[in-house]
Amino acid sequence: MPQPYPLFTYTIMSLSLTELSSPLVNNEITIRPMRVEDLASVHQIDCLSFSLPWPANAFRYELIENPHSRLWVAEVEGCDGVGIVVGAIVVWLVVDEAHIATLAVHPNYRHRGIGTQLLHTALRECACEGMRSATLEVRAGNLEAQALYQRFGFEVVGRRRAYYQDNHEDAIIMTLSQLEAG
Ligand SMILES: CC(C)(COP(=O)(O)OP(=O)(O)OC[C@H]1O[C@@H](n2cnc3c(N)ncnc32)[C@H](O)[C@@H]1OP(=O)(O)O)[C@@H](O)C(=O)NCCC(=O)NCCS
């Protein structure tokens, strides 16, 4: 596991402002718990990221009604100084296992380490809550996401045949067997 970063604020070290395709005032990303006012942005990112996005009210349910859900967003500062939500992660706490329910970064903000930082924060916080392993399903063809998970130590432990309804793609099951706090 990567070393923990201080608090919830991270800095993209390797990007200069001129390399960014979307306007950022500085190069800081804040990872923080999701709030109700984030829901519209999170739903939009979900729709841009998945061929089978969650229903519009699903994130609201997870945020407000599901006591076993933990939700974070990634926020950057726009030109006007107002925060822009550019990514989100939802994790279900199942006994002592953290199940990554969804992770997405806005297409305009990918490849800047935001997905890594969302996952890192979620795993660290879940470990602090007593989770001892983590698991997820990912499309067999989603090699980018699989590479991200592998960097955290997730390993392929199984496959669900024709799991996804839209194209009957297989799901790869990946597990991080030893989730440790710190
Ligand atoms: C998978 C996903 C969340 C990754 O988000 P991301 O913010 O692009 O992830 P990261 O930037 O942390 O890492 C992705 C790549 O960017 C690279 N990267 C990270 N920081 C970087 C930086 N500062 N400069 C250049 N590249 C960088 C990483 O090395 C990584 O590259 P690699 O996979 O070729 O090694 C995103 O692609 C996404 O939302 N996809 C659609 C939804 C999805 O598939 N979700 C997962 C479902 S299981």
The ligand as a MOL file (V3000), in Angstrom:
LIG
                    3D

  0  0  0     0  0            999 V3000
M  V30 BEGIN CTAB
M  V30 COUNTS 48 50 0 0 0
M  V30 BEGIN ATOM
M  V30 1 C -10.4470 4.0160 -13.5930 0
M  V30 2 C -10.4540 5.5200 -13.2740 0
M  V30 3 C -11.2690 5.7730 -12.0170 0
M  V30 4 C -9.0100 5.9560 -13.0290 0
M  V30 5 O -9.0400 7.3420 -12.6480 0
M  V30 6 P -7.7630 8.2820 -12.8880 0
M  V30 7 O -7.9890 9.4990 -12.0950 0
M  V30 8 O -7.5000 8.4280 -14.3370 0
M  V30 9 O -6.6370 7.3740 -12.2370 0
M  V30 10 P -5.1130 7.7840 -11.9630 0
M  V30 11 O -4.7840 9.0580 -12.6670 0
M  V30 12 O -4.8830 7.7140 -10.5280 0
M  V30 13 O -4.3470 6.6010 -12.6460 0
M  V30 14 C -4.5840 6.3060 -14.0160 0
M  V30 15 C -3.3390 6.4910 -14.8100 0
M  V30 16 O -2.8950 7.8390 -14.7500 0
M  V30 17 C -1.4930 7.8510 -14.4810 0
M  V30 18 N -1.2100 9.0700 -13.7340 0
M  V30 19 C -1.4660 9.2920 -12.4380 0
M  V30 20 N -1.0270 10.5140 -12.0960 0
M  V30 21 C -0.5170 11.0790 -13.2010 0
M  V30 22 C 0.0800 12.3120 -13.4960 0
M  V30 23 N 0.2720 13.2490 -12.5670 0
M  V30 24 N 0.4620 12.5580 -14.7680 0
M  V30 25 C 0.2970 11.6290 -15.7210 0
M  V30 26 N -0.2530 10.4160 -15.5080 0
M  V30 27 C -0.6430 10.1460 -14.2610 0
M  V30 28 C -1.2690 6.6320 -13.6580 0
M  V30 29 O 0.0880 6.2000 -13.7250 0
M  V30 30 C -2.1770 5.6890 -14.3410 0
M  V30 31 O -1.5720 5.2370 -15.5160 0
M  V30 32 P -1.4380 3.7070 -15.8380 0
M  V30 33 O -2.7630 3.0460 -15.4730 0
M  V30 34 O -1.1770 3.6710 -17.2990 0
M  V30 35 O -0.2970 3.2470 -14.9970 0
M  V30 36 C -11.0020 6.3330 -14.4740 0
M  V30 37 O -10.3270 5.9490 -15.6410 0
M  V30 38 C -12.4940 6.1950 -14.6790 0
M  V30 39 O -13.2920 6.8940 -14.0910 0
M  V30 40 N -12.8860 5.2500 -15.5820 0
M  V30 41 C -14.2970 5.0400 -15.8740 0
M  V30 42 C -15.0070 4.3960 -14.7220 0
M  V30 43 C -14.3570 3.1020 -14.2970 0
M  V30 44 O -13.9570 2.2830 -15.1200 0
M  V30 45 N -14.2600 2.9140 -12.9670 0
M  V30 46 C -13.7310 1.6950 -12.3850 0
M  V30 47 C -14.8500 0.7180 -12.2830 0
M  V30 48 S -14.3280 -0.7900 -11.5260 0
M  V30 END ATOM
M  V30 BEGIN BOND
M  V30 1 1 1 2
M  V30 2 1 2 3
M  V30 3 1 2 4
M  V30 4 1 2 36
M  V30 5 1 4 5
M  V30 6 1 5 6
M  V30 7 2 6 7
M  V30 8 1 6 8
M  V30 9 1 6 9
M  V30 10 1 9 10
M  V30 11 2 10 11
M  V30 12 1 10 12
M  V30 13 1 10 13
M  V30 14 1 13 14
M  V30 15 1 14 15
M  V30 16 1 15 16
M  V30 17 1 15 30
M  V30 18 1 16 17
M  V30 19 1 17 18
M  V30 20 1 17 28
M  V30 21 1 18 19
M  V30 22 1 18 27
M  V30 23 2 19 20
M  V30 24 1 20 21
M  V30 25 1 21 22
M  V30 26 2 21 27
M  V30 27 1 22 23
M  V30 28 2 22 24
M  V30 29 1 24 25
M  V30 30 2 25 26
M  V30 31 1 26 27
M  V30 32 1 28 29
M  V30 33 1 28 30
M  V30 34 1 30 31
M  V30 35 1 31 32
M  V30 36 2 32 33
M  V30 37 1 32 34
M  V30 38 1 32 35
M  V30 39 1 36 37
M  V30 40 1 36 38
M  V30 41 2 38 39
M  V30 42 1 38 40
M  V30 43 1 40 41
M  V30 44 1 41 42
M  V30 45 1 42 43
M  V30 46 2 43 44
M  V30 47 1 43 45
M  V30 48 1 45 46
M  V30 49 1 46 47
M  V30 50 1 47 48
M  V30 END BOND
M  V30 END CTAB
M  END
